[in-house]
Amino acid sequence: MSGLASILSPLAVKLVDRRLKTQLGLFGQIIERTDVPARTDLGDEVVPADYKAVLYGEQQGNCNGCRYHFQYRNLAVDHIHPRTKGGTNHAHNLQLLCTSCNSMKGVGTQEALVAKLKQQGLLN
């Protein structure tokens, strides 16, 4: 119920809980959680700044936005799914973007960045 509790009023949660218990006999006591459990299936998080060299090798020095090649110092570690929107510091959520693409992406999504680049004719 915790997922629904975030969009339903407390009274609605109470009424649904009562109906599930009494009328349908489906559940005993329902425990409502307000915290978000930490995911354990993603592996350890990395320190983005320390992971930059690995990303540079994986991406062969290319920006993951415009696809141009840049020197190491001109690329910034970026969260594919922004931390402000629930993204993590796990390796699969990190990429390198040039300063221009990083600025253009801001706290938006990678998909939005690619769409902007295509719209501006900077990406096929």
C-alpha positions in Angstrom: 0.0 0.0 0.0 3.0 2.3 0.4 3.0 3.1 -3.3 -0.6 4.0 -3.3 -0.3 5.8 0.0 1.7 8.5 -1.7 -1.1 9.4 -4.0 -4.2 8.5 -1.9 -5.5 10.3 1.1 -5.0 8.7 4.5 -8.7 8.1 4.7 -8.7 6.2 1.4 -5.8 4.1 2.5 -7.7 3.2 5.7 -10.9 2.4 3.8 -9.1 0.2 1.3 -7.3 -1.6 4.2 -10.5 -2.2 6.0 -12.2 -3.6 2.9 -9.3 -5.9 2.1 -9.4 -7.3 5.6 -13.1 -7.6 6.3 -14.9 -8.0 3.1 -12.4 -9.9 1.0 -10.4 -11.6 3.7 -7.2 -11.2 1.7 -4.8 -9.8 4.1 -4.1 -9.6 7.8 -2.4 -6.5 9.1 -1.0 -4.3 6.3 2.2 -2.5 7.3 2.5 0.8 5.6 6.1 1.9 4.9 7.0 5.5 4.4 10.7 5.0 3.8 12.1 3.8 0.5 14.1 0.6 0.9 17.7 0.7 -0.6 18.1 -1.4 -3.6 20.6 -4.3 -3.2 20.5 -5.7 -6.7 22.6 -3.0 -8.4 26.0 -3.6 -6.8 28.1 -1.0 -5.1 27.9 2.6 -5.9 31.0 4.3 -7.3 32.5 7.8 -6.7 31.7 9.6 -10.0 34.9 11.6 -10.1 37.0 8.4 -9.5 35.1 6.6 -12.2 35.8 9.2 -14.9 38.9 7.4 -16.3 37.0 4.2 -16.7 34.2 6.0 -18.5 36.7 7.7 -20.7 38.1 4.4 -21.8 34.6 2.8 -22.3 33.4 5.8 -24.4 36.8 6.1 -26.2 36.9 9.8 -25.3 33.6 10.6 -27.0 30.8 12.6 -25.5 27.7 10.4 -25.0 25.6 13.3 -26.3 27.0 14.8 -29.4 29.4 11.9 -30.0 32.4 14.2 -30.7 35.8 13.2 -29.3 37.2 15.4 -26.5 40.2 15.6 -24.3 39.8 14.0 -20.9 39.6 17.4 -19.1 36.7 18.6 -21.3 34.3 15.9 -20.3 32.2 15.8 -17.2 30.7 12.8 -15.4 26.9 12.9 -15.8 24.1 10.9 -14.3 22.0 9.4 -17.2 19.0 9.3 -14.9 19.4 12.5 -12.8 20.0 12.1 -9.0 17.2 14.7 -8.5 14.8 12.2 -10.1 16.0 9.1 -8.2 19.1 8.3 -10.2 22.0 6.6 -8.4 25.8 6.6 -8.4 25.9 3.1 -9.9 28.3 2.6 -12.8 25.5 1.9 -15.3 23.9 5.3 -14.5 27.1 7.3 -15.3 28.3 8.7 -18.6 30.7 11.4 -19.9 29.3 14.5 -21.6 31.1 17.5 -23.0 30.5 20.7 -21.2 28.0 21.9 -23.9 25.9 18.7 -23.8 26.1 18.6 -20.0 24.8 22.2 -19.8 22.1 21.5 -22.3 20.9 18.3 -20.5 20.9 20.0 -17.1 18.6 17.8 -14.8 16.7 16.5 -17.8 16.9 13.0 -19.2 19.3 11.5 -21.8 16.4 11.1 -24.2 15.5 14.8 -23.9 19.2 15.7 -24.6 19.3 13.4 -27.7 16.0 15.0 -29.0 17.4 18.5 -28.5 20.7 17.6 -30.3 18.7 16.1 -33.2 16.4 19.1 -33.4 19.5 21.4 -33.6 21.0 19.2 -36.3 23.9 18.2 -34.1 23.1 14.5 -34.1 21.7 12.2 -36.7 
